[in-house]
Amino acid sequence: MSEADGRGEHRVLFEFTRVGSQYRVAAIDSDSGVEAIIIAPATASQVQMQKIALAKLKRMLEKHGSDS
């Protein structure tokens, strides 16, 4: 999945791991290797989980960019 931002295209990889009644979702920026992890209920849809993980990843990338 690719997401556009102000700096250009970023390829984001998603990894879903079921842990009991929850999912561990990792959103990974393929360029920088920055990874955001969320825990979501198994009742959430894949799209909902991806949106939340992607939003967290974007916040982390913004913070990471301002640190340099």
Summary of the structure (lengths in Angstrom):
residues: 68
radius of gyration: 12.3
end to end distance: 26.2
largest distance: 38.6
contacts: 177
relative contact order: 0.21
helix: 32%
strand: 46%
